[in-house]
Each structure stands twice: as structure tokens, then as C-alpha cells.
């Protein structure tokens, strides 16, 4: 009987120490167990509700923001600068040696066109 009690005591000590060092698995991410019911955690949801208004339009890229989006007009002949005809470059990217394709006027003779006014 004494041998049985010693073995039982060793077994209880082994079980007690094993459970103390066993890592407990955390509950699933975003799940909280409450009173035998599993409920989703409201703070970890990824659903976006766009209730008010409409989606915002595409924001201009930083490259488009630093260039004039209106028209550039040659003050000498009225030629309107077109990117497609000038190697796809914005007017501001053109170097000092750029000339008007129509009248060969220098780059400094171009002006911004706002509405019906040129040179504002």
C-alpha cells in the first residue's frame, strides 16, 4: 500500500508540474469566448462601411500636381502646347533650348492660359 501511495504521489507531482509549464493556446484572433458562446470581437473587424456620401474621386499623383494642368500658349503665334506632339513631356520639363514648333519662338514667350485670358 505504501508503494502505491508513493507512486500516486509521484504521478500527482508530475502532472501538477507539467500543467504549470505547458503553454496555453490563446483564443483565435478576433474571437472572444463569453459564457459558452463565441462572439466576434468588434474591434478587429475589417469591414468598411461607406454609409454617407460617395467614393472620393481619384487624387492627382504628385507628378501631376507639380505641373500646370491648363494650356500653355505661344504669345507670338498662338500655338497651344500639346504634350503628345512634344515627346510626351510636360511644358515645365522642356529645357531652355525649346522653341515653338510653329514660329520658332523661345520658351520664355509661352504663357499660361486661364479661361480666355493668356498670361495670367
Backbone torsions as a table, in degrees:
resi	resn	phi	psi	omega
1	UNK	NA	-38.6	-179.7
2	UNK	-65.1	-38.7	178.8
3	UNK	-63.8	-40.4	178.6
4	UNK	-62.6	-43.4	179.5
5	UNK	-65.5	-38.5	178.2
6	UNK	-64.9	-44.1	178.5
7	UNK	-64.0	-39.6	177.8
8	UNK	-64.9	-40.9	178.6
9	UNK	-64.6	-42.9	177.9
10	UNK	-63.2	-41.6	178.8
11	UNK	-63.9	-43.1	178.4
12	UNK	-64.5	-39.6	178.4
13	UNK	-66.4	-41.7	179.4
14	UNK	-63.5	-42.5	179.5
15	UNK	-67.4	-40.8	-178.7
16	UNK	-65.4	-42.3	-179.3
17	UNK	-74.2	-31.8	179.4
18	UNK	-67.5	-44.4	179.7
19	UNK	-66.4	-29.1	-178.6
20	UNK	-69.3	-28.9	-176.4
21	UNK	-106.0	2.0	179.3
22	UNK	-80.3	130.9	179.6
23	UNK	-72.7	134.2	178.3
24	UNK	-92.5	129.6	179.8
25	UNK	-70.5	131.0	177.0
26	UNK	-70.4	157.3	178.0
27	UNK	-64.8	161.9	179.8
28	UNK	-55.4	145.1	-179.8
29	UNK	-61.0	129.6	177.5
30	UNK	83.0	6.7	-179.2
31	UNK	-118.0	132.7	176.2
32	UNK	-120.7	127.8	178.5
33	UNK	-89.9	124.3	179.4
34	UNK	-130.0	118.6	174.8
35	UNK	40.8	60.0	176.9
36	UNK	65.0	11.4	175.4
37	UNK	-121.0	138.6	179.2
38	UNK	-97.1	124.1	-176.1
39	UNK	-124.1	137.6	177.6
40	UNK	-69.5	139.9	179.0
41	UNK	-76.7	121.3	-176.4
42	UNK	-69.1	-17.2	-177.9
43	UNK	-82.2	-12.4	-177.2
44	UNK	-110.6	12.2	179.4
45	UNK	-75.2	151.6	-178.6
46	UNK	-112.9	9.3	-178.9
47	UNK	-75.6	128.1	177.4
48	UNK	-102.1	126.0	179.1
49	UNK	-104.0	112.7	176.0
50	UNK	-97.5	82.3	-173.5
51	UNK	-85.2	-44.2	-174.3
52	UNK	-102.4	137.0	175.6
53	UNK	75.1	-169.3	179.4
54	UNK	-116.5	173.8	178.1
55	UNK	-66.3	147.5	178.3
56	UNK	-73.3	148.4	178.7
57	UNK	-73.2	166.5	-178.9
58	UNK	-60.4	129.2	178.1
59	UNK	-81.1	142.5	-179.2
60	UNK	-66.6	145.6	178.8
61	UNK	-72.7	157.6	179.6
62	UNK	-57.5	-31.6	179.1
63	UNK	-65.3	-41.6	-179.0
64	UNK	-70.8	-28.2	-177.7
65	UNK	-71.8	-29.2	-175.8
66	UNK	-87.0	-1.0	178.1
67	UNK	-114.9	147.9	177.7
68	UNK	-66.3	124.8	-177.2
69	UNK	-88.2	-10.1	177.6
70	UNK	-83.0	-159.6	-177.1
71	UNK	-100.5	146.5	171.2
72	UNK	-105.2	131.2	-175.3
73	UNK	-123.6	135.7	174.6
74	UNK	-73.1	125.3	-178.3
75	UNK	-72.9	-19.4	-178.5
76	UNK	-81.3	-46.2	-173.6
77	UNK	-120.5	-9.2	179.0
78	UNK	86.2	8.3	179.6
79	UNK	-64.7	133.9	178.5
80	UNK	-97.8	122.1	-178.6
81	UNK	-63.7	131.9	178.5
82	UNK	-127.0	124.4	-178.7
83	UNK	-58.5	-39.0	-175.5
84	UNK	-63.1	-29.5	-179.8
85	UNK	-86.6	-12.4	-174.6
86	UNK	-120.6	54.0	175.0
87	UNK	61.7	22.3	177.0
88	UNK	71.0	16.0	-178.4
89	UNK	-93.5	143.8	171.6
90	UNK	-66.6	156.0	-178.2
91	UNK	-60.0	-38.9	-178.6
92	UNK	-65.8	-20.5	179.1
93	UNK	-81.7	-15.4	-179.9
94	UNK	-67.8	141.3	-178.5
95	UNK	-78.5	-179.5	-179.3
96	UNK	-63.5	-30.1	-177.0
97	UNK	-80.9	3.8	-179.7
98	UNK	-67.2	137.7	178.4
99	UNK	-125.8	152.6	176.7
100	UNK	-63.3	129.4	-179.2
101	UNK	-65.4	-20.1	-175.8
102	UNK	-93.7	-46.4	-174.9
103	UNK	-118.3	1.1	-178.9
104	UNK	63.6	25.0	175.2
105	UNK	-71.7	149.9	-178.2
106	UNK	-70.1	164.7	-177.8
107	UNK	-58.7	-34.7	-176.7
108	UNK	-67.2	-11.3	179.1
109	UNK	-86.6	-1.3	176.3
110	UNK	-84.5	148.2	178.7
111	UNK	-138.3	156.0	177.8
112	UNK	-76.3	142.1	177.2
113	UNK	-107.8	122.3	178.2
114	UNK	-120.8	111.2	-176.8
115	UNK	65.3	-119.5	178.0
116	UNK	-100.7	-4.6	-177.0
117	UNK	-96.9	138.8	177.7
118	UNK	-113.5	134.4	175.8
119	UNK	96.5	21.9	178.1
120	UNK	-96.1	NA	NA
